[in-house]
Amino acid sequence: MGNAFTGGAALEAKLREIAAKVGKPNTVRVGFLEGATYPDGTPVALIAATNEYGGAVTVPAHDVTINRSIKSDGTFNKNGQFVKTDKANFSTTHHVEEHTVTIPSRPFFRDMIQKRKGEWPEQLGKIIKAADYDEALALGRMGKLVSEQLQESIREFSSPGNAKSTIARKGFDKPLIESSHMLNSVDSEVQEGDGS
């Protein structure tokens, strides 16, 4: 067996070797890290937290263009349902006043922790051994594993569902997923300890 050792001196030497690899204590962070933003500059962590805990969001006044398709006889295709711009031959612009939207709590992060936390100690132990006790490498691998579990939680989350207006806008009822920007922003990083 490759990692077998016997006797006090061999054990002491192996422990010194492991301690040298561990070095300063490190931490791993998983989630929506600083710098992750939507194209408009909104922090992904803000949107994730609003979804996780729920809250009220003020939507500023804005104009919206509605696209539809009209048949040659003047009636609407698809019973007047909205269509994408490239499929439209008729559009109207409407002013929407400032309003508040209430977002229900969708605890995808807390649910993932509750579901998976019992598995993590054993998984970390296996990862540490596989990384030959290299702490930074092991924590990096553990962070990737937990990141994947968080993404799975986002993909699987289903209740509460979207509001009818959101379903109409998105074209499907999948809470937490629209552009997949939040899903793809899940990340992890290992931070070096300060030695204290």
Helices and strands as residue ranges (DSSP letters): H 8-22, E 27-31, H 44-53, E 55-59, E 62-68, G 77-80, G 85-87, E 90-96, E 99-103, H 108-116, H 120-130, H 135-156, H 164-170, H 181-184, E 187-191
